[in-house]
Amino acid sequence: MCLGIPMQVVSAEGHAAVCRGRNGLERIDTLMTGPLAAGQWVLTSLGAAREIIDAERAAQVESALDALTAVLSGEGDVNALIDHHFADLVNREPQLPEFLRPKMEMET
């Protein structure tokens, strides 16, 4: 399992960007996303930007990572943490990403 970490671009040059995330500044490879501009958000993994995201998605991922950290450290009630940090997933059916949906479902 891979975890994506949201980071905000501070500066970019060529195929790399300096980004700020939960662990400070990091130099990130941008070959998979293409050129980035300061202020953009990216989801990173293993030192590379994997996807350009918006600030709302970055906040959702940060909240999920905060919940995982709290659960692993034994802080608080697990169910309350899930309800709070994963509110966008509670009480809804899982959905396949668009690229995995059958063509007929996508066309309707």
URSULQUI-V413006 format. One record per residue. RES is the residue in three letters. SS is DSSP state (2 for helix, 1 for strand, 0 for the rest). OMEGA is omega in degrees with one decimal (* if undefined). Layout:
# URSULQUI-V413006
[[RES	SS	OMEGA] [RES	SS	OMEGA]]
This chain:
# URSULQUI-V413006
[[MET	0	177.0] [CYS	0	175.0] [LEU	0	175.0] [GLY	0	179.5] [ILE	1	177.5] [PRO	1	177.7] [MET	1	177.8] [GLN	1	-178.0] [VAL	1	175.2] [VAL	1	177.1] [SER	1	-179.3] [ALA	1	176.9] [GLU	1	179.7] [GLY	0	-177.1] [HIS	0	-179.6] [ALA	1	177.1] [ALA	1	170.6] [VAL	1	-176.2] [CYS	1	177.4] [ARG	1	178.4] [GLY	1	-175.4] [ARG	0	179.4] [ASN	0	178.1] [GLY	1	-178.3] [LEU	1	179.3] [GLU	1	174.9] [ARG	1	-173.0] [ILE	1	174.6] [ASP	1	-177.1] [THR	0	-178.3] [LEU	0	-177.7] [MET	0	-177.2] [THR	0	-173.4] [GLY	0	-176.5] [PRO	0	179.0] [LEU	0	178.2] [ALA	0	177.1] [ALA	0	179.2] [GLY	0	178.6] [GLN	0	175.3] [TRP	1	175.8] [VAL	1	171.8] [LEU	1	-174.2] [THR	1	174.9] [SER	1	176.1] [LEU	0	174.7] [GLY	0	-179.7] [ALA	1	173.1] [ALA	1	-177.4] [ARG	1	-174.3] [GLU	1	173.2] [ILE	1	-178.3] [ILE	1	176.1] [ASP	0	-176.5] [ALA	2	179.6] [GLU	2	178.3] [ARG	2	177.6] [ALA	2	179.7] [ALA	2	177.8] [GLN	2	-179.7] [VAL	2	177.0] [GLU	2	179.1] [SER	2	177.9] [ALA	2	178.2] [LEU	2	175.7] [ASP	2	179.2] [ALA	2	179.0] [LEU	2	178.1] [THR	2	-179.2] [ALA	2	179.6] [VAL	2	-178.5] [LEU	2	179.3] [SER	0	176.6] [GLY	0	-179.2] [GLU	0	171.6] [GLY	0	-179.3] [ASP	0	-176.2] [VAL	2	-178.6] [ASN	2	178.2] [ALA	2	177.8] [LEU	2	179.5] [ILE	2	-179.9] [ASP	2	-177.3] [HIS	2	-172.2] [HIS	2	179.6] [PHE	0	-176.4] [ALA	0	-179.2] [ASP	0	-178.7] [LEU	0	-176.7] [VAL	0	176.6] [ASN	0	172.3] [ARG	0	179.3] [GLU	0	175.8] [PRO	0	179.0] [GLN	0	175.9] [LEU	0	172.7] [PRO	0	-175.4] [GLU	2	-176.0] [PHE	2	177.7] [LEU	2	-178.9] [ARG	0	175.6] [PRO	0	-177.2] [LYS	2	-177.8] [MET	2	-179.0] [GLU	2	-179.2] [MET	2	-175.2] [GLU	2	-178.8] [THR	0	*]]
